[in-house]
Each structure stands twice: as C-alpha cells, then as structure tokens.
C-alpha cells in the first residue's frame, strides 16, 4: 500500500508535539502575587520615588457624602471599580541630592489595612531606613504614620519627624483624647504610639503653617481633612510636584464630583475648598500631583473640565 501523505496540518501538529517534548512548560510554578512597590519620577534635579505600603479597603457608598448610593455605584462602575475598593497607601521619598526626605509612611496594618509593605518597597527602591534624614507627615491618621515605629522603637533611627503643630496639638493631646468619642480614641492612640519614640529621642519637631522645611520643599496648610493636614510642595528648577495627602480618597467619584466629601474629614467644608484650590493650581500651572490614596504610584496631572477635574496618570518613562 502507498504510504499516507502528510498534510501541512499534520506536519505542524508533529512539530508542536516535538517542541512540547523538547521544551516542557512550567505553568505549575507558583504565582508571585506581589508588586515591586516603587516608581520614580524626576522633578528638576530632585528624584521622587513613590513607595507602596499596600492597600486598604474602602466602601465609598458608606463613607462619601454629597452623592447618593446609586450615583456613587454608577461612578465606580464607570471606572470599572467595585466595592470594597482596594485603595492604595502611597508614600513619597524625595532625594534632593543633599537630603533624603520621606513624606508619610503608610499604615503598616493599622485600621485593618493590607499594609506593612513600605520597608520592603524602600529596600526594593535601593534605600535603607537609616538613610532617611527627615520625615514629613501630611497628618497623623494611622494609615500615614503606621510605619514610623514598631513596639515603641523608631523604624527610622536617624530621621527627624515633622508635622504641623495644629495636628500634633490635637492628636497627641491626652486631654483631647479623653474627651473624644470612644470610637475615635484608637486614632489618637495610633498617632501617639507612632510619634512617641521620636519625641522621646528629641527627634520630633513640629512646624507651623506654610513654611520652608528644607530647600525646595515647603508645607502648604490645608486644615480641612484634619486640624493640621498639610500638603508639601516640591520645587526644583521650573518643575513642581505637590504631595497632597488626603485631599482625595476615591478618584472615580471625587474627580468628576469634587464637592463630595468623606466621613473622615474633620471639617468637610474646608476640606472641599482645599481640594478645589489645590486642583485649580495644578490644572493652571501643570504641576505634578502625588496623592496618598490614588491608585499606585498616585502621581499624575490634573485637567480642569468645567467644574469637574480629570486625572491623567504620569506616563511611564525613563528618569532623566
């Protein structure tokens, strides 16, 4: 009998079988399930590194005020987000060339967060905690100071910690904590546990209002979210980046509807005004914005669109 002719399909299948035998697949390897946790941008001659401490889960329909549950759900859906929203906890490391400044430290598992990743992110970025010269805190909520201390010991042994006097006077005051509602007292305790070791070592130096903290970095008082909440404006050459802390929590809702506030605001009217002022300035002069709770790395630009705003994440590009 004549031999069967091999069709092109048969030949291709044979080649595929031989390739599989020669180069076995390794799909059984375990998934990594982690992120590198850092991202860099240049601001003039400064280098800014976003550091991830992980995430916290927010429920915007329970926390946001000024918009209905149905509307908030629609806003989230338009951004392909569902509750609970995995919300980034971002910190920002500024290398000025002469000083290393860390802005905020994440939550380290406080407030039920999936945090505690900052130290590994810092290591991945090529730094150690001992190299940090100063730490500027936007405000003393637990998800911003959680990695400062562990079990009464400073995690950044050489750093001076700075925060607005108005926030320190509120969250670190024993009498204010004693008079606060029971549900609020853990927030005071988290702040006191974080700052205490630095105060004891003489490394806690509060400041007051708008002031230059180091050449190229100055505080911007925005006392709506907490009594002493601050942004930090970084300027080098003709470039600017403003680290805005908690001026915004849920971008899918608060960019198109900036009037919406969150239950965590101590003065919601002032917080809303602070947000508009900062966003208008960013839209006008093209400065970069770095936010604690926008999707990591939380760095981008803001465009004004009538009474609303549009977030434009920074382009992934080489650091020059």
N, C-alpha and C positions, 0 to 999 in steps of 0.2 A: 504493500500500500504506500502511496505517496505520503511524505511527512506533512503534517499540518503547517500551513503558513502562519507565521507570526504577524499579527496586525500591529500597527503603531501603538494602539492602546495596550495590547499585551506586552509590548516591549517596555512601555512606560511603567506599567504595573510591576514588571520584573525588576526594573531599575529601582523603583521605590522600595520594594522588599529588600533588595540588596543593600540599599542605603540605610534602611532601618536596622539591618543586622550589623552593619559596619559602624554606624553612629547611633547607638541607643539613646533614647530620650531620657531626661531626668526630671520629668514633671512631678515625680514623687518628692522632690526636695521641698522642705517646709517653706511656707511663705514667710517673708521677713517681718511684715506688719509693723514697720517703723518708718519715721521720716528723718532726714539728716538734721533738720531743726535749725538751719541758719540760712541767711540770704544777705548778700552785700550790695550796697549802692554807694556811689561816690557823691559827696556834696562838697563841691570845690575841692580843696585839698584834704578834707576830712573823709574818713571811711566809716560808714554806718552799717552795722551788722544787725539785722533782725534776728532775734533768738526766740524760739518757741519753747514755752513751758507746757504745752499740751492744750487741753480743751476744757471747757465747762459746758454743761448743757443748760440752755435757756429755753423757757417757754414764753415766747413773745405774747401769746394771747392772754396770758395771766399777768404779765409784767408791764406791758406797754399800755400807755394811757393816751386817750385822744383819738382813738380809732377803734371801730367795732371789731369783735372777734372775727366776723365774716370777712371784713375788709383786710384784716391782718393775714388771715389764712390765704386770701387771694394774692396778697403781696408776696407772701412766702412762695406760693406755687409758681408765680411769675418768674421767680429766681431759682426754681427747681429745688426748694428747701422745704423740709417738713419738720414739725415739732417732734421731739425736742431738738433744737438747733445746736449742732456741735459748733461752739463758739470759741475761736482762738484766744489764747492768752499769750500776748506778744510782749517782749521786752526789747530794748534797743541799746546797742553798745556803740558808743561814739569814740573813735580813735582820732584825736585831734593832731597827732604827731608828737605831742608832748605829754598828753594825759589820756587815760582810758576812763571814760565815764559811762556808767550803766544807768539807763532810765527804766525804772520799775524792775520787778524780779519775778513776776508771775505768782501763782498760788500755792504750788507745792502740795496739792491735795487738800487745801483748805476749802471750805464751803462746798464740799462734795465734788470737787473738780477732779478731772482726769489729768492732773498736773504732775509736777515734780520732775520735769524733763529739762529744766533750764540748765542745770550744771552739765549734763551730757551735751546739750546743744552748744554751750560755751566751749567745752572741750573739743567738740567736732569743728568748731569755728577757729580753733588754734590758740585759744587762750586758757588761762587758769584763773580761779577766783582771786588768788593772791596778787594778780596783775592789775586788778581793778582799783583805781585811785579814789573815785568818788561815785556815789550812787544817788541819783535824784529821783525822788518818789513823786508821782503825779498826785497821789492821795493815798490815805492809809487804809483802804479796804484790803481785806485779806488776800484777794486774788492779785494784788500788786506788791505785797510785801512778804508773801509766804516763804520765799527762799532766802530771806535775809539771815535768818537764824534757825538753828536746829537744836532742840533740847538745851536752850539757854546759852548756846555758843554761836559766835559770829561765823557765818559761812564765807565772808569776805574779810579776811583778817586785817588787811591794810587799808580798807576803804573808809572814807568819811561819808556818812549818810546825811542827806539834806532833804528837808520837806518844809512847806510853808508853815509859819508859826500858827496860822489860824487852824490848820488841820491838826497840828501837834497839840494845840491847846484844847481841842475838842476830844480827839480820840485817846489821848494819853492822860487825860484828867480823871482821877479816881472819883471825884465828886460827880462829874458829868455821867460817868458810867453807872454810878449807884442810882442816879435819878432816872436813867434811861429805862424804857420798857424791857421786860425780861428777854423778849425775842431779839433785842438789839445788843444785849450785853456781850454775846460771843464776838461780835465785830470789834468791840473795844479790846477784848482780851487778845484777839489775834494781832492787833496793832501793837499793843503793849509788849507782847511776847517777842515780836519781831524787832522792835526798836530797843527794848530794854538792854540787851547786851552791848549795843553800841553806845548808848547813853552812859552806861556804867564804865566803859572804857574811854570816855571822853571823845568819842568819835561820832557824836550826833550833834549837828549844827543847823538848827532851823534858820530860815531866812524869812524875809517879809516882803510880800507883794512882788511887783515887777523889778527884777534886779539881774545884773550880770553875775553869773555864778563862776564862770571861767571864760577866758577869751573865746568868743564865738558861740557861747551858749548862755541864753538868759531865760529866766522864768517869765511866764505870762499868766497873771492871775485870772482865773475863771472859776469863781467860787459858787457855782450853782450845783454841781453834782455832789460835792461835799463842801463843808465850810472853808476848806483851804485847797481845793482842787486847783492844779496848775498844769498848763502846757509848758513845753520847753522849745524855744525857737533856736535852731542851729543855723548859723550863717558862716559861709566860707566863700571868699571871692564874691561872685554875683549870684550864688545859689543859696537857697533856703530849704530847710525841712523843719516842719513843726510836729513834734510828738504831742498828740492831743489827749492822751489818756482815755478817759471815759466820756468824751463829748458825744460819742455814738456807740451803740451796742449792736443794733440789728440793721445792717446796711440795707437789706431788702425792703425795709419799711421806712427807715428814717432818712434815707436819701431822697426818695420821692415825696416823703411827708415829714419834713424836718420839724414840724410843730409837735410831733409825737414824742412824749417823754417816757421815762421808765420809773418804776416804783422805787428804785434805789436813789433817785435824785433827792437831795435834802431840800432843794429849792428849785422846783421844776420850772418856774417862770424864768429864773435867772439861767438855769441850765439850757433852756431852749434859746435864749438870747445869746448865750456864749457860743452855742453851736453855729448859729447863723453868722455871727461876727467872724468866727474863725473860718467858716466855709466861704464866706464872701471874700475875705482877704486872700484865701488860697486860690479861688477862681480868678481873682483880679490880677495877682502877680505871678501865678504859675508855680508857687512853691509846692514842694512835695509834702504830703501828709503821712504821718505814721500813727496808726491807731492801735490801741491795746486789744480790741476785740473784733476788728475786721479780719476776714479770712487771711491766714498767714501768707506772705510776710506782713500784711497790713499796711503796705506802702503804696501810694499812688497819687493821682491828681484828682482834683475836683473841678467839674464844669458846672456852671450855673445854667439852669434851664427854666426860665421864668421864676417862679417861687420855689422850685424844686432844684435838686442837685443830681449830678450823675458821677458815679465813681469810675475812674479809669485806672486800673491796676498798673503798677510800674511794669515797663517792658523788661523781659529777661534779657540781660545784655552783659557784656564784659564790664568789669570795674576798671575804669581808666583814671 
